Amino acid sequence: MYDRVPLPVARYLRRHGARFAALGAAFALVLAFTAPASANTGAARASATRAALPAVAPIIPFGCAKAEPGQAHCLGRGRLAPTTSGSPTSSGLKPADLISAYKLSGTNGAGRTVAIVDALDDPNAASDLAAYRSAYGLPACTAASGCFQKVNGSGQASPLPAADYGWAEEESLDLDMVSAICPGCHILLVEAAGADTASLTAAEDTAAKAPGVVSVSNSWGAAEDSSTLAADPHFNHPGVAITASSGDSGYGVSWPAASPYVTAVGGTSLSTASNARGWTETAWSSAGSGCSTQEPKPAWQQDTGCAHRTVADVSAVADPNTGVAVYDTANSCGGGAFCDLLLSLGLATGADGWVQVGGTSASSPIIASVYALAGNSGTTNYGSYPYAHTASLFDVTSGSNGTCTPTYLCTAGPGYDGPTGLGTPNGTGGF
């Protein structure tokens, strides 16, 4: 279609055609919503909406998924429905689904605290958390009761960092996954001043040293290089289980998942099945995995295809197509039907209610919360515990995230593999 267009223009159109299509869809909705009222207005607007929106909801990275050089990015992706203000039953795996899939019933982690480290502020964190927990009948977790606490990277209630809608979506996901897996746990949200390594690692120390914290989740990552070795000690907190997302870009390693001081968490696709478990899992095609170029191999890793640290150690659901339900209302467009459209087209940042999301941003807080349920973090040695308790894990044996040599680094199979590690929780015995 571009053969009669000057070459520079043709290249521009090829590169940005999807953006123009999205803008066209948005403009069509503007016309539909601003058309003069008539007896058929409702039907006309509904018809225009269906015509303008994509037939299949796109997978859209969170607004914090792209970062400047030297900064970390969050590792969440959303499968946004055409309107994101649905209901808690409309889309995504719910707490009862996750408890069933990972055989976690009968435990609640009462008295233990899971910490979450993210960058910048989620201004609606407390209210969105309350809405999620209320929707699923989970006990309230509020600042007034001492269950929920939000602090800056130094551990103070103020001043909080600047608000950021992309990171806010990440924080909602993290808070909701801790709530789903460990409803009796307290939650500490530590908001780093920025997405740079210095700010995030300072927040890491704050989180790990806070009273009552037994595990810390990190749903963010950055490219590993020689400088990350110097930052590793910030994750060396014996007696606290620290998890890190393995990444959402397929075969390849990110940091801090590569650090030998964390449990690196890969990702799966999770679906119901007519088997004894009631669920089936495969490796998620975008889960990060591979061989570190910098980090030494921990003594507890025995795979032979990588002389350095191998990612991941364990895994949990991460595929946005089989993703989890999350409630988040922090967005750049103000809410309402037209805002929902902009969000679903990727033309605004954040969310406007119930969304189905995934990424290894979901699997990291899930595993951190399982550690809290197990209550063994005081005696665990970094990510070593699951390696000595593989009988308490579901082995994931199919799926891949790319092509590599040796193949186990990117293709799931019996025993250890890169995308899913040793497998997913089968109760708390592996943690």
N, C-alpha and C positions, 0 to 999 in steps of 0.2 A: 504493500500500500504506500510505501515511501519512495517508489522508484522515480517519481516525478518531482520530488522535493530536493532542494539543494543539499548536498552531502552533510554539512554541519548541522542543518536543521533536522535531517533524517536521523542522525545519530542522537540528537537531543530527544527526539520523539520516541525512539526506541528505548532510550534509557529511562524516560519519565512517563511512558505511556500509561502505566498502571496508576500513577498519581493523577493524570488527567482524567482517567476513567472514574476514579474515586470522586474527584471534584465534580464531574458531570452527574454522578449519582446524587451527590449532596445537593447540587443545584436543582435537580428534579424534585427532591424532597422539599426544598424551599418553596418551589412553585406549588407543590401539593398542599403544604401546610399554610400557605398564605393566600390560597385561592379564595374568592368570595364565597361566603356561606350559601348553601342551597340544601334542598331536601336530600340530595345525593352526596353531600360533602363527605360524610363518613366513609361511604363506599369508595368514592373517588380517591380519598387520601389513602385508604388501605390498599387500593389497587396500585397507586403510584409507589407506595412503600415497597410492595412486593416486587414491582418491576425494577426498582432502583437498587435494592439490596442484593448482595451476592447470594447465590443459591446455597452455597456451603459457607458456614462461618469461617473466616480466615484465622490462621494462627498469627498472632501479632505479638512481637516481643514487648515486654514492659518498657515504659519510657525511660528506664534507667539501664536498658540493655546495651546501650552504646556509650562508650566513655572515651574521654580524651586520653592520649598517651600518658602513661604513668598513673592512671586512675583505675579503680576497680569498677565493674559493672554488675548489676544484679542478674540473676539467672532464672528469671520467670518468663513464661509465655502464656498468653491468654487465647483461648478459643472463644472469641466474643460472639455471643448470640446477636441477631439483628437488633434487638432491644435488650439492653443489659439490666434493665430494672425488672427482672423476672421474680421468681419466688424461690424459697429455699428448697423446693421440691422439683424445680424445673430443669436443672442442669447441674451435672457434676456429682462426684462421689461425696457422700455425707459421712458424718462421724460414725454412724452405725455400720456403714459399708467398710470403712477402714478398719474398725475394730473387728469386724467379721473376717475380712481378708487376711489380717495379720494375727488373728487368734489372741486378741489382747483383752478380752472381757475378764472381769473379776479383779482388775487392778485400777487404781486411780492416782497414785503418786502423791497422796496427801502430805503436805508439809514440805515438799521439795520444790525447788525453783528452777525453771528452765529460762535461760537468758537468750535473747536474740540480739545480734549485732547487725545493724544496718546503717546506712548513711542518710543524713538529713531527716526532716521531720514529717511525720504523718499527723496532720492536725486533727484528723477524725479518728485516731487510733482507738480511744476509749469508747466512743459511741458506736463505732463499727464493730468492735469486739463484743460489746453488749448485745448488739442486734444479732450477731452470729450465734452467740451462746443461747440467747432467748429463743431463737427460731428452732433450735434442736433440743431444747429442754435441758441444757447444760447448766450447772450452778453458776450464778453470777460471779464475775471476777472483776472487781472494781478497785479503784485507788482508795476509796473510802474504807473498804474492808481490809486493805493491805494486800490483796491478792494480785493486783496489777500495778506496776510502777513503770513510769516512763521517765528516763533521765538523759542528760547529754553525755558526751563522751568522757567527761570527768566525773560522772556519777551524781550530778546535781540536777535538781528539778527545773532550774532555769539558769541562764537563758538557754532555750532550746535552739537547735540549728534552724536555718531557713527551711520552709516547707518545700517539698518536691513531690509532684503528683505521681511520677514514675516510681520513686522509692516508696511512696505511701502505699501503692498497690502491692509492692513487695512485702512491706511490713504487715499489711492486712493478711496476706497469704500466710506469713510466718505465724502470726498470732492465732489465726484460725486453725492451723495444723497442730499447734501445741494444745489448743483447746480440745480439738477432736480426739487426739491420742491420749492426752493426760489431763482430763477435766478437773482433777483435784490438785493439779500443780499450780503454784504461783508463777507469774510471768514477769520477767524484767526485760523491758525493751530499752536498749542502749543505742542512742542515735548519735553516730559520729558526726563531727562538724562538717565533713566532706567525704568524697569518695576516694581520696588519696590514701596511700598506704599508711602514712604516719597517723592520720586521723582514725582510720579503721583499727589499726593495731593498738592505739591508745584506748579505744573503746573496748577492744578485746580484753585487755588487762583489767579494765574497770569491771566488765561483766564477770570474768572468771574469779575475781577476788571478792565479789559481793557476797554478803552473808546468805547462806542457804542455797546458793547456786550449785547444782550438781551436773549441769550440762549446758553447753553454749552452742547455738546454731549460727552458721555463717552461710547465707544464701547468696554469695557474691564471689567473684573471682577476677583474676587478672593474669596476664601472660607471665609465665615464670621467666626469670632471668637471674643473673648473678646477684642482684640486689635483694632478691627475696630470701636468700639464705640468711642474710643479716637480720631479717624481720622474723624468722622462724621462732626465736625465743619467746615472742609474745603469745605463742600458742602452746608453750610448754608450761602447763599448769597441772601437775600431778594431783589426782583426786577429783578432777573435773573432766568429764567426757566432752570433747570439742569435736563438732562435726562440720564438714564443709562440702558444699555442692561440687560435683565433678565437672559441671559445665553443660552447655546446651548446644554445642556446635559440632557434635559428632566426635569422631576419633581425634584425639589431641588432649593435652594436659593443661590444666590451669592451676593457679596457686590462689589460696592456701590448701586446696585439696591435695596438692603434691607434698605438703609438709608431712614429715614423719610423726609430728605431734598431734595429728588429727585423724579422725575416722573419715575417710573420703567416701562420699555417698553418691552412687550412680543412680540410674533411672530405669524404670520399666514401664511397659504398657500393662494395665491391670483391667481384666474383664471378668464378668460372671461366667460360670461354666457349670456343666452338669457332671462334675466329678465330686470326689469325696470332700475336697476342700471347699468347693463351691466357687472357686475363682481360678483364673489362669493368668500367668505372667510371661511376657517375653521382654527381651532387651529393647529399650526405647531407641529408635533409630538416631536420635540426636544426643543421647547421653554421652558425656565426656569420658574418655578413658585413654590409657596409654602408659608410656614409660617416661618418667621425668628425665630431663637432661641435666638437672642440677642436684636433686636431693638424693642422699644416700639411701640405700635399701634398709628398711627396718629389719631387725633380727627375726621378727615374727612373720615376715613374708618369705615364702619358700618357692615361688614360681621362678623358673629358670630362664625365661625368654627376655628378661629385663634385668640388667645389672644394677639399676637404680630403683628408686621408689616406683611402685606400680599403682595406678589408679584404675578402679576404685576398690574399696574394701567390702562394702555392703551396698544395698540399694533399696529403693521403694518406688512407688508410683510417681511418674514424672511426665508421662505423655499427656499433652493438653487434650488430645482427642479422647482420652480416658481419664480426664483430669478431675480435680476436686472443686467443690463448691466453695466460693469465697464471697464475703460481703465487704465491699469497699465503696465509699462515696466521695473520695477526694479526687477531683478532676479539674481540668482546665476549661471546661465549657459550661459549668453551672448547673447541670442537671436538666431533666426533661427529655421529651421525645427527640427533639433535634440534636441534643447533646448525645443521646444514645446512638443516633445515626453516625455522628462524627466519630464517636469512640469505636463503633463497629467497623468503620472504614479506616481506622488508624489516623484520623485527622485531628484528634484530640488525645490528651494523655490522661490516664487514670481509669476510673470506673464509676458507674452510677447505680450501684446496687449489687445484685447477685450476678456473678460471672463464673464461668468454668475455666480454670487455669491449671497450668502445670509447670514443667521445667524442674530441673534438679533443685530449684528453689523450694519446691514442695517436699522433695524427699529428704533434704537435710533437716528441717525441723521435725519431720516425722521420726527420723532415727534419733535425734536428740531427745525427743519425748519418750521414746521407748527406753533409752538409757535411764531416764528419770523414773519410769515405771519400774524398771528392774532394780534400781536402788543399789547397784554395785559400783558406781563410779569411783567411790573412795578407794577401791582396790584395783581398778582397771589400769592397764599400762597403755595409754594412748589408744591406738586402734587394734590392739592385739587380742582383746577378749573374744570377738567372734571367731577368730582363727582356731581357738581351742574349744569351740562349742558349735561346730557346724551342724550337728544333729538338730539344733534348735533354729535352723534357717530353712526356708524354702529355696531349693536350688533352682535357678532359672537357666534353662538349657537351650533356648532358641532365640533368634533375633540377632541383629548386628547393628553397628553404627558406622560401618565403612569397610574398607579393605586395608589389610595391614599384614605384616610379617613380624613375629609369628601371629597366627590368626586369632589365638585366644585373647589377644589384647583388644580386639574389636568385635569378636563374634562370641556369643554366649554358647556355653556347652557344659557338660557335667563337671562339677567341681568349680574351681576358681576361673573367672574370666574378667576381662577389663570392664565392660559396660555395667555388669551387675555385681562384680566382686564375688563374694561367697554366697550371695543370695539375699533374700528379704526376710523380715521377722516372721517366725513361727512361734508366737508367744514372746516372752521376755528372756528366755533361757540363753539366747545368744548374746546378751548385752549385760 
